[in-house]
């Protein structure tokens, strides 16, 4: 689910680029909850910074899973989490 929504968000980013510069764009939560479709707004610079690290994901607050990730950054709209342990290995292998 996390990787799927990371792909969806990359497509949203491409769409946003074709629409022209904006202050923020919409994203979908990249948490591990199977049916989560929660959304939020993110600044393009924050998006690019997080995408630079393959272990980092955007999730809405309270969707973090402390067993497989640690919170790197908190904002009112979203959290940036980093996969750890076995979850990080899985991400690296894909």
Secondary structure, DSSP 8 states (H G I E B T S, - for coil): -HHHHHHHHHHHHHHHHHH---S-EEEE---S-TT---EEEE-HHHHHHHHTSTTEEEE-TT---TTTEEEEEE-SS-EEEEE-HHHHHHHHH-
